[in-house]
Amino acid sequence: LKDGSVTEYAFTPNSVGLQTADAGTLAATSADDSAATVRSVLGGTSGPARDVVLLNAAAALAVGGAAESLSDGVVQASESIDSGAASRVLAGLAELSQTLE
């Protein structure tokens, strides 16, 4: 929604340079398993989980106006992960959450 107009997009992961994967390869068996996957992705591990994170982050960046396109958002998200910035933000949020009641 922008200026009162709704714009719809159709895309595939391949159209923004990512791979498709079966949903079963992404299923976490527990909260600990899910947390380990997040740490792995933010640590730079490639694969289906990273592609899902990149696509979701790209969509958020594009919708929020911080990226011109999904492809640009994928590049920005990848740079954030690869530079360690995403991991540092998560660590800061985890630290902050420990101070809240």
C-alpha positions in Angstrom: 0.0 0.0 0.0 1.5 3.3 -1.1 -0.3 6.5 -1.6 -3.6 4.7 -1.3 -2.7 2.2 -4.0 -2.1 -1.5 -3.5 0.6 -3.1 -5.6 0.9 -6.9 -5.9 4.0 -8.7 -6.7 4.6 -12.3 -7.9 8.0 -13.8 -7.5 9.8 -17.0 -6.8 12.9 -17.5 -4.7 14.8 -18.2 -7.9 13.8 -14.8 -9.3 15.8 -13.1 -6.6 18.8 -15.4 -6.7 17.8 -17.9 -4.0 17.0 -21.6 -4.1 13.7 -23.3 -3.4 13.5 -26.0 -0.8 11.1 -28.5 0.6 9.3 -27.3 3.7 10.4 -30.4 5.5 14.0 -29.4 5.3 13.2 -26.3 7.3 11.1 -27.8 10.1 12.5 -27.4 13.6 11.9 -30.2 16.1 12.2 -28.0 19.2 12.8 -24.4 20.3 16.5 -25.3 20.9 16.7 -26.7 17.3 15.1 -23.5 16.0 17.5 -21.3 18.0 20.5 -23.4 16.7 19.3 -22.8 13.2 19.1 -19.1 13.7 22.6 -19.0 15.2 23.9 -21.0 12.3 22.3 -18.7 9.7 23.6 -15.6 11.5 27.0 -17.2 11.7 27.2 -17.4 8.0 26.0 -21.0 7.1 24.5 -21.3 3.7 21.5 -23.3 2.8 17.7 -23.4 2.8 17.3 -21.7 6.2 19.6 -18.8 5.2 17.6 -18.4 2.0 14.3 -18.2 3.9 15.8 -15.6 6.3 17.2 -13.6 3.3 13.8 -13.6 1.5 11.9 -12.6 4.6 14.3 -9.8 5.5 14.3 -8.7 1.8 10.5 -8.5 1.9 10.6 -6.4 5.1 13.2 -4.1 3.7 11.3 -3.6 0.4 7.9 -3.1 2.1 9.5 -0.7 4.6 11.2 1.3 1.8 14.7 0.5 2.8 15.3 -1.5 -0.3 14.3 -0.6 -3.9 13.4 -4.2 -4.7 13.4 -7.7 -3.3 16.7 -8.4 -5.1 18.3 -5.3 -3.4 16.8 -6.5 -0.1 18.4 -9.9 -0.5 21.8 -8.2 -1.1 21.3 -5.9 2.0 20.2 -8.8 4.2 23.2 -11.0 3.0 25.6 -8.2 3.8 24.1 -7.7 7.2 24.5 -11.4 8.0 28.0 -11.7 6.4 29.3 -8.6 8.2 28.1 -9.9 11.6 25.7 -6.9 12.0 22.6 -9.1 12.2 24.2 -11.3 14.9 25.2 -8.3 16.9 21.7 -6.9 16.8 20.3 -10.3 18.0 22.8 -10.4 20.8 21.8 -6.9 21.9 18.1 -7.8 21.8 18.9 -11.0 23.9 20.8 -8.9 26.4 18.0 -6.3 26.6 15.4 -9.0 27.1 17.3 -10.2 30.2 16.8 -6.7 31.8 13.1 -6.6 31.3 10.6 -7.9 33.9 
